[in-house]
Amino acid sequence: MFELSTGSSESNKYVISVKGEIDIYSAPGFKESLYQSISDVSQDIVLECSDLTYIDSMGLGILVGVLKRVKEKGKDMIIRNPRNTVRKLFKITGLDKAFTIEEV
């Protein structure tokens, strides 16, 4: 199960904290929550992932969909503080080249 905490802004960035696991069972709810969270945002999106313990290919697909929407608005999406296991998945899939990944 996952949890999204939204609403904090920092220097023209909208920060969304993602906690828990995103898998085939929780992905539909994650997609709905995330799309709803970014619908009216006109800033760069930061996904704070330090508490994201697991994400599967379905979850990554949702993130790619969000990235496309964000890019259409001329903004960027940043994956912040991913755990090693999550970071490795981004690297294996090549998504580390599509997303900005940062450590803070």
N, C-alpha and C positions, 0 to 999 in steps of 0.2 A: 504494500500500500504506500501511497505517496501523500505528501502534503505540500501545498503551495502557499507561500506568504508573499503578498504583493503590496505594492504601494509606496515603498521608500524610493525617494529620488536623490540622486547625488550628481552634481555638476552635469546636467543635461543627460543623465542616464536613468532609466527606470529599472530598478532592481527587483527581481523575483527570486525568492529563495525556494529551492526544491529539496525536499527531504524524503528519505525512504527509498522505495524500489519502484521502478517503472518497468512493468512487464506486460505480457499479452493480456492479462486480466485487468490491470489498472490503466492501461494505455488509453482506452476510450474516455475515461473520466479525466485523465491527464490532458488529453487533447482539448476537450471541451473547456476545462478550467484555464489552460494556458491561452487558448485562442480568445477566450472571454477577457482575460487579463490584459492582453495586448491590443484589443480592438480599437481603443481610442487613444493609444499611446503614440506620440509623435517624437519620441526620443530614442536613443540607442537602448536596446534591451540587454540587461545583464542577468544571466542566470547564475545565481550563487549556488554552487553544487557541492560545497564542502560536506553537506549532510546527505548527499545522494549516494546511496550504497550500491545501487545496481540499476542498469538500464539495458534493455535488450534492443534488437534491431527494430522492433516496432516503435519503441520510444525514440530511437535515433531518427526514424522516418518522420515522426511528428516534429522533431526539432528542425529537420530539413524543411518541412512545410512552413514552419514559423519563420525560419531564416528567409525563405522566398518572400513571404509577406512583408517582413521587415525591410528587406532590400528594395522592394517595390516602392516603399516610402522614402527611399534614399538613406536609410539608417543601417546600423550594424547590430549584430548580435554577438555577445561576448559570453563565453563559458568561463566562469570564474571558480578557481580553487577546486577543480575536480580531483577526486581521489585517484590513486594510481590505477586502480582497476578500470575506472571510467575513462581516464586519460588514455590508457592502453587501447581501449575499444575505439576511441576516436582516431588513434594513430593507425590501428590495423585497418580500419575502414577508409582511411584517407580523409576523413571529415575534419581532421586537425588542420587541413589546408583550407577548408571552406569556412570554418568558424575561427574567430579570434579566441584563443585560450590564454587566460592570464592567471597568475598567482598574485595574491595581494596579502 
